[in-house]
């Protein structure tokens, strides 16, 4: 197990237990795992105020729901990610029980890794299924390269389209192309780093998952003030608004700001993923005894 809750204080551990309880109350649940835990601490000293210290954490969760659940995957995903985040932050990946068991049987790296090394928060049966243990690193490298080329190349091509639209002063279409740039870049990161491919257009959800892997991503699209929130919502909603909203308009300054931010994400995605692929190539050339 890679996730150690002993590193959290008692209040934070209680928060995770409440999370598991709230999820099982909302959704018919078979398993809940925590597969990423990122801790933060900030302190503030001020001449005109008392010194303050704040601690919080971000947790990435895998929820496997029962087949008795009648709601669709989209609704379950929404319920699982629509929790109060006043103090801590959670991002939940949702799979059906049948899907998870099939992935375990076929050796899916994302699911197998979590079942072997994640921290179990809840089990309906108090027993875990058998996990496929063998990983062919050469095959995994090939699949990772293919996914990386597909999603990252798509991202770069959408970025080229966005640049063309900016030159043509078509700012609304430019922002739509940036939405696609960010979506494809996130999918490239998640494919390379987590060996998963999310079937969603939800930028906020994917960026939260990516920011646990690379904390600097959290600062690429800030939402700390009304202006930045408006900009991100403009980007997020452009997927539908650009195609269907008759009055969809974007200011030139907004389009260029989002362009530079998307460029930053693209750079981070390239650097991060190339490092991981290089490490995988080294492992294939010089396998360790445990690999």
Secondary structure, DSSP 8 states (H G I E B T S, - for coil): ----GGGS-HHHHHHHHHHHHHHHHHS-EEEEEEEEEEEEEEEEEETTEEEEEEEEEEEEEEEEE-TT--S-HHHHHHHHH-S--SS-EEEEEEEEHHHHHHHHHHT-HHHHHHHHHSEEEEESSS----------HHHHHHHHHHHHHHHHHHHHHHHHHHHHHHHTT-HHHHHHHHHHHHHHHHHHHHHHHHS-------HHHHHHHHHHHSGGGGGTT--SSHHHHHHHHHHHHHHHHHHH-TT----HHHHHHHHHHHHHHHHHHHHHHHHHHHHHHHHHHS--TT-
